[in-house]
């Protein structure tokens, strides 16, 4: 099933190989997990999901979206597509 695929691993203790996900993990730890006294794995999972779904992917601005939230970026995109479709 994985024939012809080359696995890729970062070097141990070398976070620069995957800086984007390392940055994301740091944000999750700083903004979500460190602020609560978590008592279970399930509670941690709910907190992380809530943060990602309720803030990170909807409200928080992202540089790759032109410093607007992903929700605003998506709405702008769909508005443009709708205008193009109406003009066609």
Secondary structure, 3 states (H helix, E strand, C coil): CCCCCCCCCCCCCCHHHHHHHHHHHHHHHHHCHHHCCCCCHHHHHHHHHHHHHHHHCCCCEEHHHCCEEHHHHHHHHHHHHHHHHHHC
